[in-house]
Amino acid sequence: MALLLPLTGERAALGLSMSRAAALAESDGKLMQLLDTGGTAEGAARAAAEAMKRRVAMVLGPLSAEEARGAAGVVAGKVPVIAFTNDMSVAASGAYVFGLTPRQSTSAVLRYARSRGIKSVLAIGDGTPWSAAAVEVAQALQGELGIDVRAITIAAGQPLPSAGEPPDAVLATGGGDAVLAAARNLKETGIQLLGTVQALDNRPSALEALEGAWIAAPDPKSFGTFSSEFETKVGGSPGALAALAYDAAGIAKALRANHQLDRAGLLGTESFPCVTGAVRFRTDGSCARELAILVARRSGYESVATSRGA
């Protein structure tokens, strides 16, 4: 298999971290061919051409949507391409979108909220692409879940609108200051705060603000196990993208062990256990991912449920 990452250019440090994470999952380094994309679509296309020249059975990466389109165009469906982007438009190029998507996290937290009796949600957008996509998903799920979703876009620190009947819950689709401001505005109101993976924040002040919020994200215990291994064997703290590289390499290793390192094996496997949540690949280029439902506590995040893959 080939691993396509930016080993030069602005994101070289990230690419190096991801390559080291992948190496942890792949016990035989000779079976993983590391190729540099330079962080560009053109570089990814060249790396993919080299990978095909070497007759690899699967391509892991590249990182960004632009790189993935460049690589997938060269591969032309001859072997599977598991891209690390969360941009679902990349699926049209023939690559599988392996990144954690707004749909996965938003769907998971809304399904859990509905199971707990939530019937009306105010979705707050912050103007970022992730937030806009999450709001769109929330609105699209109204009929399926039997939940009323109203959407607004506000800046961090701006008070929530008070006109009309208050919602059962507020979905903060972004992260950082915007979600913390929403959390503080909701204190003592009885309105439940919902968050996507973007809301995760381990700072003590953030945990205090988010206390009681329901957030859909990868299980912190699984990530913690991976993080400890990475810190021990590599050094430093890995991020979510390093975990994706680790998971993708683990998937390729499992398929090779079963002599199914191909598209049929990828699509025919019911579920792959992953640090970022168990996944199942679909024919449309997406993947269903199981996420944990976390409740924010002042001491950290407590897992209270597991979503079905969305």
C-alpha positions as CSV (number, residue, x, y, z in Angstrom):
1,M,0.0,0.0,0.0
2,A,1.0,3.6,-0.4
3,L,0.7,6.4,2.1
4,L,0.4,9.9,0.5
5,L,1.1,12.8,2.9
6,P,2.7,16.3,2.8
7,L,6.3,15.6,3.9
8,T,7.5,19.0,2.5
9,G,5.7,22.4,2.4
10,E,3.7,24.2,5.1
11,R,2.1,21.0,6.5
12,A,5.2,18.9,6.6
13,A,5.2,18.6,10.4
14,L,1.6,17.3,10.3
15,G,2.5,14.9,7.5
16,L,5.4,13.5,9.5
17,S,3.2,13.0,12.6
18,M,0.6,11.2,10.5
19,S,3.2,9.0,8.9
20,R,4.6,8.0,12.3
21,A,1.1,7.2,13.6
22,A,0.5,5.0,10.5
23,A,3.8,3.2,11.2
24,L,2.6,2.3,14.7
25,A,-0.3,0.4,13.2
26,E,1.7,-1.2,10.5
27,S,4.2,-3.7,12.0
28,D,6.1,-4.3,8.8
29,G,7.3,-0.9,7.5
30,K,8.4,-2.4,4.2
31,L,4.8,-2.9,3.2
32,M,3.9,0.8,3.5
33,Q,5.4,3.0,0.8
34,L,5.5,6.7,2.0
35,L,5.2,9.3,-0.8
36,D,5.3,13.0,-0.5
37,T,2.5,15.2,-1.9
38,G,4.1,18.5,-1.0
39,G,0.6,19.6,0.1
40,T,-0.7,20.4,-3.4
41,A,-3.0,18.7,-5.9
42,E,-0.2,18.5,-8.4
43,G,2.1,16.9,-5.9
44,A,-0.6,14.4,-4.9
45,A,-1.2,13.5,-8.5
46,R,2.6,12.8,-9.0
47,A,2.7,10.8,-5.8
48,A,-0.4,8.8,-6.9
49,A,1.2,8.1,-10.3
50,E,4.3,6.8,-8.6
51,A,2.2,4.6,-6.3
52,M,0.4,3.1,-9.4
53,K,3.8,2.6,-11.0
54,R,4.8,0.5,-8.0
55,R,1.6,-1.5,-8.3
56,V,0.2,-0.8,-4.9
57,A,-3.1,-2.4,-3.9
58,M,-4.4,0.6,-1.9
59,V,-3.7,4.3,-1.4
60,L,-4.1,5.9,2.0
61,G,-4.4,9.6,1.9
62,P,-3.9,12.3,0.7
63,L,-4.7,14.9,3.4
64,S,-6.7,17.7,1.8
65,A,-9.7,17.7,-0.5
66,E,-7.7,19.2,-3.3
67,E,-4.9,16.7,-2.9
68,A,-7.4,13.8,-2.8
69,R,-9.0,14.9,-6.1
70,G,-5.6,15.1,-7.7
71,A,-4.7,11.6,-6.5
72,A,-8.0,10.0,-7.3
73,G,-8.0,11.4,-10.8
74,V,-4.7,9.6,-11.5
75,V,-5.7,6.4,-9.8
76,A,-9.0,6.4,-11.8
77,G,-10.7,3.8,-9.6
78,K,-8.0,1.1,-10.2
79,V,-7.4,0.7,-6.4
80,P,-9.2,2.2,-3.4
81,V,-8.1,5.6,-2.2
82,I,-8.9,6.3,1.5
83,A,-8.6,10.1,1.8
84,F,-8.2,11.9,5.1
85,T,-10.4,14.8,4.2
86,N,-13.9,15.3,5.6
87,D,-15.2,17.1,2.5
88,M,-17.9,14.8,1.1
89,S,-17.6,16.4,-2.4
90,V,-14.4,14.4,-2.8
91,A,-16.4,11.2,-3.0
92,A,-17.4,12.2,-6.6
93,S,-13.7,11.8,-7.6
94,G,-13.7,8.2,-6.6
95,A,-12.0,8.5,-3.3
96,Y,-13.4,7.3,0.0
97,V,-13.9,10.2,2.5
98,F,-12.4,8.9,5.8
99,G,-12.3,12.2,7.8
100,L,-14.8,12.8,10.6
101,T,-17.6,14.6,8.9
102,P,-20.2,17.2,10.1
103,R,-22.9,14.7,9.2
104,Q,-21.5,12.0,11.4
105,S,-21.2,14.1,14.5
106,T,-24.4,16.2,14.0
107,S,-26.5,13.1,13.2
108,A,-25.2,11.3,16.2
109,V,-25.9,14.0,18.8
110,L,-29.3,14.8,17.4
111,R,-30.4,11.1,17.4
112,Y,-29.3,10.8,21.0
113,A,-31.1,14.1,21.9
114,R,-34.3,12.8,20.3
115,S,-34.1,9.6,22.2
116,R,-33.9,11.7,25.4
117,G,-37.1,13.6,24.5
118,I,-35.7,16.6,22.7
119,K,-38.2,17.8,20.1
120,S,-37.1,21.3,19.2
121,V,-33.5,22.6,18.5
122,L,-32.0,25.9,17.7
123,A,-28.9,25.3,15.6
124,I,-26.3,28.0,15.9
125,G,-23.9,28.6,13.0
126,D,-20.6,30.5,13.3
127,G,-19.9,31.1,9.6
128,T,-17.3,28.4,9.3
129,P,-17.6,25.6,6.6
130,W,-17.9,22.9,9.3
131,S,-20.7,24.9,11.0
132,A,-22.6,25.6,7.8
133,A,-22.5,21.9,6.9
134,A,-23.6,20.8,10.3
135,V,-26.6,23.2,10.3
136,E,-27.5,21.9,6.8
137,V,-27.4,18.3,8.2
138,A,-29.5,19.2,11.2
139,Q,-32.2,20.8,9.0
140,A,-32.2,17.8,6.6
141,L,-32.8,15.4,9.5
142,Q,-36.0,17.1,10.8
143,G,-38.4,14.8,9.1
144,E,-36.5,11.6,9.8
145,L,-36.1,12.3,13.5
146,G,-39.3,14.2,14.1
147,I,-37.5,17.2,15.5
148,D,-38.0,20.9,14.7
149,V,-34.8,22.7,13.8
150,R,-34.5,26.5,13.6
151,A,-31.1,27.9,12.4
152,I,-29.4,31.2,13.1
153,T,-25.8,32.5,12.7
154,I,-24.4,34.6,15.5
155,A,-20.9,35.8,16.4
156,A,-19.1,34.7,19.5
157,G,-20.4,36.5,22.6
158,Q,-23.6,37.7,20.9
159,P,-26.7,36.8,23.1
160,L,-29.1,34.1,21.9
161,P,-32.4,35.4,20.5
162,S,-35.2,35.4,23.1
163,A,-38.3,35.9,20.9
164,G,-40.7,33.0,20.6
165,E,-41.0,29.7,22.4
166,P,-37.6,28.6,23.8
167,P,-36.2,25.4,22.2
168,D,-35.6,22.2,24.1
169,A,-32.0,22.3,23.1
170,V,-29.4,24.5,21.4
171,L,-27.0,22.9,19.0
172,A,-23.7,24.7,18.9
173,T,-22.3,23.5,15.5
174,G,-18.8,25.1,15.9
175,G,-16.2,25.3,18.5
176,G,-13.9,27.7,20.4
177,D,-15.3,31.0,21.7
178,A,-18.7,30.6,19.9
179,V,-19.6,27.3,21.7
180,L,-18.3,28.5,25.0
181,A,-20.4,31.7,24.7
182,A,-23.5,29.7,23.9
183,A,-22.8,27.4,26.9
184,R,-22.5,30.4,29.3
185,N,-25.7,31.9,27.8
186,L,-27.6,28.7,28.6
187,K,-26.6,28.4,32.2
188,E,-29.7,28.1,34.5
189,T,-32.1,28.2,31.5
190,G,-33.0,24.5,31.5
191,I,-32.2,24.4,27.8
192,Q,-29.9,21.5,26.8
193,L,-26.6,22.3,25.0
194,L,-25.7,19.9,22.2
195,G,-22.3,20.0,20.4
196,T,-20.4,18.4,17.6
197,V,-16.8,17.1,17.9
198,Q,-15.7,20.7,17.3
199,A,-17.0,21.6,20.8
200,L,-14.4,19.4,22.6
201,D,-12.2,21.5,24.8
202,N,-10.2,20.1,27.7
203,R,-9.2,23.3,29.4
204,P,-10.6,23.5,32.9
205,S,-12.4,26.8,32.2
206,A,-14.0,25.3,29.1
207,L,-15.1,22.2,30.9
208,E,-16.7,24.4,33.5
209,A,-18.7,26.3,30.9
210,L,-19.7,23.1,29.0
211,E,-20.7,21.2,32.0
212,G,-23.8,19.0,31.2
213,A,-23.5,19.4,27.4
214,W,-24.0,16.4,25.1
215,I,-21.3,16.1,22.5
216,A,-20.8,13.5,19.8
217,A,-17.1,12.6,19.3
218,P,-14.7,9.6,19.2
219,D,-14.5,7.7,22.5
220,P,-11.8,9.5,24.6
221,K,-10.7,6.2,26.1
222,S,-9.8,4.7,22.7
223,F,-8.1,7.9,21.7
224,G,-6.3,8.0,25.0
225,T,-4.9,4.5,24.5
226,F,-3.6,5.5,21.1
227,S,-2.2,8.7,22.4
228,S,-0.3,7.0,25.1
229,E,1.3,4.6,22.6
230,F,2.2,7.4,20.3
231,E,3.7,9.5,23.2
232,T,5.7,6.4,24.4
233,K,7.0,5.2,21.1
234,V,7.2,8.4,19.0
235,G,7.1,11.3,21.4
236,G,4.8,14.3,21.5
237,S,1.0,14.4,21.5
238,P,-0.9,13.2,18.4
239,G,-3.9,15.0,16.9
240,A,-7.1,13.7,15.4
241,L,-5.5,13.5,11.9
242,A,-2.7,11.3,13.2
243,A,-5.4,9.1,14.6
244,L,-7.0,8.9,11.2
245,A,-3.7,7.8,9.7
246,Y,-3.3,5.2,12.4
247,D,-6.8,3.9,11.7
248,A,-6.4,3.8,8.0
249,A,-3.1,1.8,8.3
250,G,-4.8,-0.6,10.7
251,I,-7.6,-1.2,8.2
252,A,-5.2,-1.9,5.4
253,K,-3.3,-4.3,7.6
254,A,-6.4,-6.2,8.6
255,L,-7.5,-6.5,4.9
256,R,-4.1,-7.7,3.9
257,A,-4.1,-10.3,6.7
258,N,-7.4,-11.6,5.2
259,H,-6.0,-11.5,1.7
260,Q,-8.7,-8.9,0.8
261,L,-6.6,-5.7,0.3
262,D,-9.0,-4.5,-2.4
263,R,-12.3,-2.7,-2.9
264,A,-14.3,-5.9,-2.4
265,G,-12.7,-6.4,1.0
266,L,-13.1,-2.8,2.0
267,L,-16.8,-2.7,1.2
268,G,-17.5,-6.3,2.3
269,T,-16.3,-5.8,5.9
270,E,-19.1,-5.0,8.2
271,S,-17.1,-2.9,10.6
272,F,-13.5,-1.9,11.2
273,P,-12.6,-1.0,14.8
274,C,-10.9,2.4,14.9
275,V,-9.6,5.0,17.4
276,T,-11.9,7.5,15.7
277,G,-14.9,5.3,15.9
278,A,-15.8,2.0,14.2
279,V,-16.3,2.5,10.5
280,R,-18.1,0.8,7.6
281,F,-17.4,1.9,4.0
282,R,-20.2,2.6,1.6
283,T,-20.3,2.3,-2.2
284,D,-21.0,6.1,-2.5
285,G,-17.6,6.9,-1.1
286,S,-18.8,7.8,2.4
287,C,-18.3,5.8,5.6
288,A,-20.6,5.2,8.5
289,R,-18.8,5.9,11.8
290,E,-19.9,5.1,15.4
291,L,-19.3,7.9,17.8
292,A,-19.5,8.2,21.5
293,I,-22.1,10.5,23.1
294,L,-20.1,12.4,25.8
295,V,-21.4,14.4,28.7
296,A,-19.1,17.3,29.7
297,R,-18.1,17.3,33.4
298,R,-15.7,19.6,35.2
299,S,-13.4,16.6,35.5
300,G,-13.6,15.6,31.8
301,Y,-15.9,13.9,29.4
302,E,-18.1,10.9,30.3
303,S,-19.2,8.5,27.6
304,V,-22.9,7.7,28.1
305,A,-23.9,6.1,24.8
306,T,-22.7,5.0,21.4
307,S,-24.3,6.2,18.2
308,R,-25.0,3.9,15.3
309,G,-22.9,4.8,12.3
310,A,-24.1,7.8,10.3
